[in-house]
């Protein structure tokens, strides 16, 4: 049975039949050398579905055959099709660190691109045994290969090569940005001292690389405070990089840093940046109380649909910000709800989970804002608002619907009647009957 499926996978001219054969091999847990060889051949199939199923078969079968699989798959890292090469790399990484050894022969491939690609995979493998093998490529004739080796040593945190990397910084000008990043990944006092010295480099891109590297390895909060002192004089682009480093260090060292009020606009700009880490740094920099001027940036972050930051924002609003800021925020929120019901559900869900943290004043403001904005939102979103109010304050919901029943707008009355019946609002059932008779 297994051999028949293997032959279908290898030789059937119909892509659908080859896909089904691969799926059947996986379902029957066919993980012998014959099936593995067929799966590896399938990685070069012209049909993407076959390639994806064969990749799944290779990463799901028994761990005892990892070496056999790794050696077979590793041969594809020099394939002339980049999609096949990338698929092979992904499989090797998913097979685990012990698969790294199968890549060593390809570090000596005549083509520089193949040596570089192999080096890239080893850098991500997490296998410390690969460090001395990768280190040999620091003397490669090709600059791209040398830089890939430096990157890989950084990923592998190869502290034994720290001194060699420091030497390379002076010897190989092309490699300098890569050396800075790798040294930051390796870390330690020597690395920290070296990176601080790089902050005086005349080339701005090297200074930026050093700032980023220090954000990864700084062991002293004084470095973050030093960055803060230089924030005002920095170019706008560099300000965001400094801010990310300041709060990256502060977060890692679990030490709070308060952003001076005059720099608050930098935090708002950071929150609008495309880089996710920069956005989070801006959010942290806004601190433990939000101002009305912060609201556009906060709403922008809410639309990113990140549950963790949504909860962070809503907690600080409800528990720690002024009623004026809370009122403005929720007015703007309702004005910008749009058609994204999923986004609304997530935000409302956060409000429910954090409602007990709200101050009395802020809870009142939120409820008043909901009541004021309710009439202008569409019927679908009204259902979400009703469910929110059912969870946080049923009495306000009853009062809101009672008010809607006396509206002069027919549609608002119809919506109120529908909601009362749908959610069985018993307190208004008598009023509902009377209103339905009038309608």
Secondary structure, 3 states (H helix, E strand, C coil): CHHHHHHHHHHCCCHHHHHHHHHHHHHCCCCCHHHHHHHHHHCCCCCHHHHHHHHHHHHHCCHHHHHHHHHHHHHHHHCCCHHHHHHHHHHHHHHCHHHHHHHHHHHHCCCHHHHHHHHHHHHHHCCHHHHHHHHHHHHCCCHHHHHHHHHHHHHCCCHHHHHHHHHHHHHCHHHHHHHHHHHHHHCCHHHHHHHHHHCCCCCHHHHHHHHHHHHHHCCCHHHHHHHHHCCCCCCHHHHHHHHHHHHHHHHHCCCCCCCCHHHHHHHHHHHCCCCHHHHHHHHHHCCCCCCHHHHHHHHHHHCCCCHHHHHHHHHHHHHHCCHHHHHHHHHHHHHCCCCCHHHHHHHHHHHHHHHHHCCHHHHHHHHHHHHHHHHHCCHHHHHHHHHHHHHHCHHHHHHHHHHHHCCCCHHHHHHHHHHHHHCCCHHHHHHHHHHHHHC
